[in-house]
Amino acid sequence: MKLDVDVLRYLSKDDFRVLTAVEMGMRNHEIVPSELIGRIASLKHGGTYKVLKNLLKHKLVHHDSSKYDGFRLTYLGYDFLAIKTMVNRGVFTAVGRQIGVGKESDIFEVASEDGTVMAMKLHRLGRTSFRAVKSKRDYLRHRSSFNWLYLSRLAALKEFAFMKALEEHGFPVPNAVDCNRHCVVMSLIQGYPLVQVKQLQNPDTVFETIIGLVVRLAEHGLIHCDFNEFNIMIDDDEKVTMIDFPQMVSVSHRNAQMYFDRDIECIYKFFGKRFNLSFEEHSDDIDNSEVVPDESSRPSFSSITKTAGFLDKELAASGFTRKDEDEIQKFIEGDVEEDDLSHGEHDSELCQTNIKGFDSLHLDQEEPTSSCNEEDQVDENLQSSEAGQSGDPEGQNSSSEEEDNEQKGDEDDTELVKSLAKQRRRAMAQARKGHKNTASRNSYKDKGGKSSNNSKIQKQLSSW
């Protein structure tokens, strides 16, 4: 569907209000009912149907009445919402020609108020040429249902985040300006795609630069996954710029090595065919490769170490989950935590044993538990008493006196227990004497029935 920006001039506020209402209704509906659109838009005098008819004429919405009367947004309507938001923000004021078409995006020139020309990328996931998005990309993660507009929005958001982070770390990428819905605005690269370049003054230098970018990305924890001649821009000074980042994954992804080797192989294959660079002599030295790439060594995934940072962790790249982050933190702080836990468990066991001994000595108290500090003092007193026994005779005398006191205390405890038991028995006997046996509700009442006859017979037998 061709983007005709001239239609924007003839759309009113009510048109955009109804478009926004359809977008809001698509959060929970594949086809938004007409009644719901009217309630969300809440136009005066019920003008929603007239506006929908105008939007349908410009192909901004699609009408479906198979199950019920409803509408859904088209990519053109989604484009108009994103462009209108960008214009209101003052990002750009004019949309120019189309400068690129991809399997999942369209690229247009836009101009700001001061005349600066930029690039606007509109993601278009769901095309016939690239419909296996769910298996080739992980925008959905754990979700089962999806919408092409929602997937395009996720792809644009991911690309904007990666472009912003790579620019901050000094990578040659376009300058990310703004992002809204499925639209990303970036600086325009003054160059050409590498696939359109037929000759280079220094092909060896350009080749080393491109391979160095792949290795540098891996050192930062990222893999491009689509690093080929179509996603590399080069200008007249042979300066290289990377583009297209929605498919980037982390080096901890389960297929990271395959993606890394595929990117390297694409570069080697293209430069070998286009610029006649020979790598056959060094194709057997893959295992002995080094981190710094040159013509005599091909970089391998196993030889690269993440020493520059953790961009995959910062950006939540595909394959780097929250679980991986927690495991790394445990690994970093594992030694300290294990030591602390072992000491803590040992101290807790000692505390519990001391408390048990303390409870057995003080059964007559209401709160038998105490803190470990008090138990440590008890242990110190016991140790000092033992030291006195092994040291001087005064300590022996004091220990014998303590033993006598303990025996007397035990005898007193037994006497107290006996007296308490006696008091308990007396109280129970008194309670039984004052208790009257009452018949239950279901018992047979004595009203001249069988029970009364049985009582008379028993009285006669007792008199005999």
NUZATOR-582966 format. One record per residue (C-alpha): chain; x, z, y; residue in three letters. Coordinates in steps of 0.1 Angstrom, whole numbers, always signed. Each point is the difference from the previous one (the first is absolute). Last residue first. Layout:
<kevexs>
 chain    xx    zz    yy res
     A     X     Z     Y Ala
...
</kevexs>
This chain:
<kevexs>
 chain    xx    zz    yy res
     A  -366  +986  -574 Trp
     A    -1    +2   +38 Ser
     A   +27   -27    +3 Ser
     A   -20   -23   -23 Leu
     A   -31    +5   +22 Gln
     A   +19    -7   +32 Lys
     A   +15   -32   -15 Gln
     A   -35   -13   -10 Ile
     A   -13    +6   +35 Lys
     A   +30   -20   +15 Ser
     A    -6   -29   -23 Asn
     A   -37    -2   +10 Asn
     A   +10    +0   +37 Ser
     A   +25   -29    -6 Ser
     A   -25   -20   -19 Lys
     A   -25    -1   +29 Gly
     A   -18   +26   +19 Gly
     A   +14   -10   +34 Lys
     A   +37    +8    -5 Asp
     A   +18   -29   +17 Lys
     A   +20   -25   -21 Tyr
     A   +32    -8   +18 Ser
     A    +4   -32   +20 Asn
     A    +4   +18   +34 Arg
     A   +27   +22   -14 Ser
     A    -5   +37    -8 Ala
     A   +18   +25   +21 Thr
     A   +25   +25   -14 Asn
     A    +7   +26   +26 Lys
     A   +36    +7   +13 His
     A    +8   +35   +13 Gly
     A   +16   +11   -32 Lys
     A   +20   -33    -3 Arg
     A   +15    +4   +35 Ala
     A   +10   +36    -7 Gln
     A   +19   -11   -32 Ala
     A   +17   -29   +19 Met
     A   +12   +24   +28 Ala
     A   +14   +25   -26 Arg
     A   +19   -28   -18 Arg
     A   +15   -12   +32 Arg
     A   +11   +35   +10 Gln
     A   +17    +4   -34 Lys
     A   +18   -33    +3 Ala
     A   +13    +9   +35 Leu
     A   +13   +33   -13 Ser
     A   +19   -17   -28 Lys
     A   +15   -26   +24 Val
     A   +11   +27   +24 Leu
     A   +17   +20   -28 Glu
     A   +18   -32   -12 Thr
     A   +13    -6   +36 Asp
     A   +12   +36    +4 Asp
     A   +20    -4   -33 Glu
     A   +15   -32   +13 Asp
     A   +10   +16   +33 Gly
     A   +16   +29   -18 Lys
     A   +20   -24   -21 Gln
     A   +10   -19   +32 Glu
     A   +11   +32   +17 Asn
     A   +21   +10   -30 Asp
     A   +16   -35    +0 Glu
     A    +7    +4   +38 Glu
     A   +17   +34    -6 Glu
     A   +22   -16   -27 Ser
     A   +10   -28   +24 Ser
     A    +8   +25   +27 Ser
     A   +22   +20   -24 Asn
     A   +18   -32   -11 Gln
     A    +5   -12   +35 Gly
     A   +16   +34    +8 Glu
     A   +22    -5   -30 Pro
     A   +18   -30   +16 Asp
     A    +1   -38    -7 Gly
     A   -19   -15   -29 Ser
     A   -32   +19    +7 Gln
     A    +3    -6   +38 Gly
     A    +3   -38    -6 Ala
     A   -32    +2   -21 Glu
     A   -17   +18   +29 Ser
     A   +13   -26   +25 Ser
     A   -13   -28   -23 Gln
     A   -34   +17    -2 Leu
     A    -1    +4   +37 Asn
     A    +9   -36    +5 Glu
     A   -27   -11   -24 Asp
     A   -26   +20   +19 Val
     A   +13   -16   +33 Gln
     A    -3   -35   -16 Asp
     A   -36   +10   -10 Glu
     A    -8    +8   +36 Glu
     A   +13   -34   +11 Asn
     A   -20   -18   -27 Cys
     A   -32   +11   +15 Ser
     A   -26   +22   -16 Ser
     A   -28    -2   -25 Thr
     A   -18   +31   -15 Pro
     A   -26    +3   +27 Glu
     A   -25   +28    -9 Glu
     A   +26   +23   -14 Gln
     A    -4   +20   -32 Asp
     A   +20   -25   -21 Leu
     A   +32    +4   +19 His
     A   +29    -2   -24 Leu
     A   -14   -30   -20 Ser
     A    -7   -19   +32 Asp
     A   +37    +3   +11 Phe
     A   +12   -14   -32 Gly
     A   -24   -30    +4 Lys
     A   +11    -4   +36 Ile
     A   +36    -1   -10 Asn
     A    -6   -27   -26 Thr
     A   -20   -21   +25 Gln
     A   +27    +3   +27 Cys
     A   +27   -10   -24 Leu
     A   -20   -31   -11 Glu
     A    -6    -9   +37 Ser
     A   +37    +3    +8 Asp
     A    +9   -24   -28 His
     A   -27   -25   +10 Glu
     A   +13    +1   +36 Gly
     A   +36    -5   -10 His
     A    -9   -30   -22 Ser
     A   -23   -14   +27 Leu
     A   +26    +2   +27 Asp
     A   +26   -16   -22 Asp
     A   -23   -28   -10 Glu
     A   -10    -6   +37 Glu
     A   +35    -3   +12 Val
     A   +10   -24   -27 Asp
     A   -31   -22    +3 Gly
     A    +0    -6   +38 Glu
     A   +10   -36    -1 Ile
     A   -16    -7   -34 Phe
     A   -32   +17   +10 Lys
     A    -1   -20   +33 Gln
     A    +5   -32   -20 Ile
     A   -28    +9   -24 Glu
     A   -23    +6   +29 Asp
     A    +7   -34   +15 Glu
     A    -5   -17   -33 Asp
     A   -34   +17    -4 Lys
     A   -10   -12   +35 Arg
     A    +5   -35   -11 Thr
     A   +28   -26    +5 Phe
     A   -10   -31   -19 Gly
     A   -14   -18   +30 Ser
     A   +16   +13   +31 Ala
     A   -11   +33   +15 Ala
     A   +15    -9   +34 Leu
     A   +22   +30    +3 Glu
     A    +8    +3   -37 Lys
     A    +8   -37    -2 Asp
     A   +22    +3   +31 Leu
     A   +21   +26   -17 Phe
     A   +34    -3   +16 Gly
     A   +34   -18    +2 Ala
     A   +15   +12   -33 Thr
     A   -24   -13   -26 Lys
     A   +25   -13   -25 Thr
     A    +4   -36   -12 Ile
     A   +21    -8   -31 Ser
     A   -31    +1   -24 Ser
     A   -19   -27   +20 Phe
     A   +28   -25    -3 Ser
     A   +18   -19   +27 Pro
     A   +16   -33    -9 Arg
     A   +38    -2    +4 Ser
     A   +25   -27    +9 Ser
     A   -21   -17   +27 Glu
     A    -4   +33   +19 Asp
     A   -22   +30    -2 Pro
     A   +11   +35   +10 Val
     A   -15   +24   -26 Val
     A   +22   -11   -28 Glu
     A    -6   -21   -31 Ser
     A   +17    +6   -33 Asn
     A   -32    -5   -21 Asp
     A    -8   -33   +17 Ile
     A   +35   -15    -6 Asp
     A   -11   -28   -23 Asp
     A   -16   -20   +28 Ser
     A   +33    -1   +19 His
     A   +13   -35    -9 Glu
     A   -36   -14    +2 Glu
     A    -5   +11   +36 Phe
     A    +5   -33   +18 Ser
     A   -15    -5   +35 Leu
     A   -15   -35    +3 Asn
     A   -19    +7   +32 Phe
     A   -36    -7   -12 Arg
     A    +4    +5   -38 Lys
     A   +24   +30    -2 Gly
     A   -13   +15   +32 Phe
     A   -36    +0   -15 Phe
     A   +10   +13   -34 Lys
     A   +22   +29   +13 Tyr
     A   -27   +11   +24 Ile
     A   -28    -1   -26 Cys
     A   +22   +18   -26 Glu
     A    +6   +29   +24 Ile
     A   -37    +4    +7 Asp
     A    -8    -2   -37 Arg
     A   +27   +25    -9 Asp
     A   -15   +25   +25 Phe
     A   -35    -6   -13 Tyr
     A   +10    +5   -36 Met
     A   +20   +32    +9 Gln
     A   -30   +14   +18 Ala
     A   -25    -5   -28 Asn
     A    -7   +37    -6 Arg
     A    +1    +7   +38 His
     A   +27   +25   +10 Ser
     A   +17   -26   +22 Val
     A   -31    +0   +20 Ser
     A   -23   -30    +6 Val
     A    -5   -27   +26 Met
     A   -30   -22    -4 Gln
     A   -14    +2   +36 Pro
     A   +34    -9   +16 Phe
     A    +0   -36   +12 Asp
     A   +30    -8   +23 Ile
     A   +38    +4    -1 Met
     A   +22   -14   +28 Thr
     A   +33   -18    -3 Val
     A   +22   -12   +29 Lys
     A   +14   -35    -6 Glu
     A    +6    -5   +37 Asp
     A   -28   -27    +1 Asp
     A   -24   +25   -16 Asp
     A    -7   +11   -36 Ile
     A   -32   +14   -14 Met
     A    -2   +13   -36 Ile
     A   -34    +4   -18 Asn
     A    -2   -36   -13 Phe
     A   +36    -1   -13 Glu
     A    -6   +30   -23 Asn
     A    -3   +38    +2 Phe
     A   -34    +6   -16 Asp
     A    +5   +34   -17 Cys
     A   +15   +16   +32 His
     A   +15   +30   -18 Ile
     A    +2   +34   +18 Leu
     A   +20   +32    -4 Gly
     A   +23    -2   +30 His
     A   +29   -11   -22 Glu
     A   -24   -26   -15 Ala
     A    -6   -14   +35 Leu
     A   +37    -2    +6 Arg
     A    +5   -19   -33 Val
     A   -26   -26   +10 Val
     A   +13    -3   +35 Leu
     A   +36    -5   -13 Gly
     A   -12   -29   -21 Ile
     A   -14   -16   +31 Ile
     A   +32    +6   +20 Thr
     A   +22   -13   -28 Glu
     A   -20   -32    -2 Phe
     A    +1    -5   +37 Val
     A   +38    +4    +0 Thr
     A    +4   -24   -29 Asp
     A   -23   -26   +16 Pro
     A   +21    -1   +31 Asn
     A   -10   -31   +20 Gln
     A   -34    -3   -18 Leu
     A   -19   -32   -10 Gln
     A   -35    -7   -13 Lys
     A   -20   +28   +15 Val
     A   -37    -2    -7 Gln
     A    +1   +25   -29 Val
     A   +18   +24   +23 Leu
     A   -30    +4   +22 Pro
     A    +7   -10   +36 Tyr
     A   +10   +19   +31 Gly
     A   -11   +17   +32 Gln
     A   -18   +29   -17 Ile
     A   -32   +10   +18 Leu
     A    -5   +37    +5 Ser
     A   -27   +17   -20 Met
     A   -38    +4    +0 Val
     A   -16   +10   -33 Val
     A   -37    -7    -8 Cys
     A   -19   +12   -30 His
     A   -16   +30   +18 Arg
     A   +21    +6   +31 Asn
     A   +38    +0    +3 Cys
     A   +23    +0   +30 Asp
     A   +34   -11   +12 Val
     A   +24    -2   -30 Ala
     A   +33   -15   +10 Asn
     A   +10   -26   -25 Pro
     A   +26   +10   -27 Val
     A   +38    +1    +0 Pro
     A    +5   +36   -14 Phe
     A   +13   +26   +24 Gly
     A   -17   +32   -14 His
     A   -27    +1   +26 Glu
     A    -9   -37    -7 Glu
     A    -4    +8   -37 Leu
     A   -24   +28    +8 Ala
     A   -22   -21   +23 Lys
     A    -1   -29   -24 Met
     A    -9   +22   -29 Phe
     A   -28   +16   +19 Ala
     A   -14   -33   +12 Phe
     A    +2   -15   -34 Glu
     A   -19   +29   -16 Lys
     A   -28    -1   +26 Leu
     A    -4   -37    -4 Ala
     A    -2    +2   -38 Ala
     A   -25   +29    +3 Leu
     A   -22   -21   +23 Arg
     A    +2   -30   -23 Ser
     A   -11   +22   -29 Leu
     A   -30   +12   +20 Tyr
     A   -10   -35    +9 Leu
     A    +3   -11   -36 Trp
     A   -22   +29   -12 Asn
     A    +9   +23   -29 Phe
     A   -13   +19   -30 Ser
     A   +22   +18   -24 Ser
     A   +21   +23   +22 Arg
     A   +31   +18   -13 His
     A   +26   -21   +20 Arg
     A   -21   -26   +19 Leu
     A   +29   -14   +20 Tyr
     A   +21    -4   -32 Asp
     A    +7   -37    +1 Arg
     A    +4   -26   -27 Lys
     A   -28   +13   -24 Ser
     A   -26    +7   +27 Lys
     A   +10   -30   +21 Val
     A    -7   -25   -28 Ala
     A   -19   -22   +25 Arg
     A   +29   -19   +15 Phe
     A    -6   -37    +2 Ser
     A   -38    +3    +1 Thr
     A    +3   +23   +31 Arg
     A    -8   +36    -4 Gly
     A   +24   +16   +24 Leu
     A    +0   -16   +35 Arg
     A   +23   +20   +22 His
     A    +0   -11   +36 Leu
     A   +35    -1   +16 Lys
     A    +3    -2   +37 Met
     A   +33   -12   +15 Ala
     A   +12    +6   +35 Met
     A    +4   -21   +32 Val
     A    +7   +20   +32 Thr
     A   -19   -14   +29 Gly
     A    -5   +31   +21 Asp
     A   -35    +5   -12 Glu
     A   +10    -3   -37 Ser
     A    +0   -32   -20 Ala
     A   -10    -6   -36 Val
     A   +13   -25   -26 Glu
     A   -17    +0   -33 Phe
     A    +9    +9   -36 Ile
     A   -23    -2   -30 Asp
     A    +3   +22   -31 Ser
     A    -3    +4   -37 Glu
     A   +13   -33   -16 Lys
     A   +17    -8   +33 Gly
     A    -8   -21   +31 Val
     A   +23    -1   +30 Gly
     A    +1   -11   +37 Ile
     A   -37    -1    +9 Gln
     A    -4    -8   +37 Arg
     A    -7   +24   +29 Gly
     A   -20   +32    +5 Val
     A    -1   +14   +35 Ala
     A    -2   +35   +16 Thr
     A   +24   +21   -20 Phe
     A    +6   +37    -7 Val
     A   -23   +10   +28 Gly
     A   -19   +26   -21 Arg
     A   -33   -19    +7 Asn
     A   +17   -32   -12 Val
     A   +12   +17   -32 Met
     A   -35   +13    -7 Thr
     A   -16   -34    +5 Lys
     A   +26   -16   -22 Ile
     A    -7   +25   -28 Ala
     A   -38    -4    +2 Leu
     A    +3   -38    +3 Phe
     A   +22    -2   -31 Asp
     A   -25   +21   -20 Tyr
     A   -27   -25    +9 Gly
     A   +22   -29   -11 Leu
     A    +8   +18   -32 Tyr
     A   -37    +3    -8 Thr
     A   -20   +32    +5 Leu
     A   -30    +7   -23 Arg
     A   -38    -3    +4 Phe
     A   -32   +12   -16 Gly
     A   -34    -8   -13 Asp
     A    -3   +13   -35 Tyr
     A   +10   -10   -35 Lys
     A    +9   -37    +5 Ser
     A    -6    +1   +38 Ser
     A   +36    -5   +12 Asp
     A   +10   -10   +36 His
     A   +36    -5   +10 His
     A   +14   +12   +33 Val
     A   +23   -16   +26 Leu
     A   -11   -35   -10 Lys
     A    -8   -10   +36 His
     A   -37    -6    -9 Lys
     A    -1   +33   -19 Leu
     A   +12   +19   +31 Leu
     A   -29   -15   +20 Asn
     A   -26    +9   -27 Lys
     A   +15   +35    -2 Leu
     A    -5    +3   +37 Val
     A   -37   -10    -2 Lys
     A    -6   +24   -29 Tyr
     A   +16   +29   +19 Thr
     A   -22    -4   +31 Gly
     A   -23   +29    -9 Gly
     A   -11    +8   +35 His
     A   +32   +18    +8 Lys
     A   +29    -2   -24 Leu
     A    +6   +28   -25 Ser
     A   +31   -16   -16 Ala
     A    +1   +25   -28 Ile
     A   -38    +0    -6 Arg
     A    -2   -38    +3 Gly
     A   +28    -5   -24 Ile
     A   -16   +25   -25 Leu
     A   -33   -20    +2 Glu
     A   +18   -32    -7 Ser
     A   +16   +13   -32 Pro
     A   +38    -1    -2 Val
     A   +13   -21   -29 Ile
     A   +30   +16   -18 Glu
     A   -12   +33   +13 His
     A   +17   +34    +6 Asn
     A   +27    -9   +25 Arg
     A   -17   -33    +6 Met
     A   -25   +17   +23 Gly
     A   +27    +8   +26 Met
     A   +10   -37    +1 Glu
     A   -36   -11    +3 Val
     A    -4   +24   +29 Ala
     A   +32   -13   +16 Thr
     A   -14   -35    -1 Leu
     A   -33   +12   +15 Val
     A   +19   +16   +29 Arg
     A   +22   -31    +4 Phe
     A   -31   -21    +4 Asp
     A   -17   +25   +23 Asp
     A   +31    -1   +23 Lys
     A    -4   -38    +3 Ser
     A   +17   -28   -18 Leu
     A    +3   -33   +18 Tyr
     A   +37    +2   +10 Arg
     A   +10   +11   -35 Leu
     A   -12   -33   -13 Val
     A   +30   -16   +16 Asp
     A   +22   +18   -25 Val
     A    -7   -24   -28 Asp
     A   +18   +13   -30 Leu
     A    -4   -25   -28 Lys
     A   -15   +11   -33 Met
</kevexs>
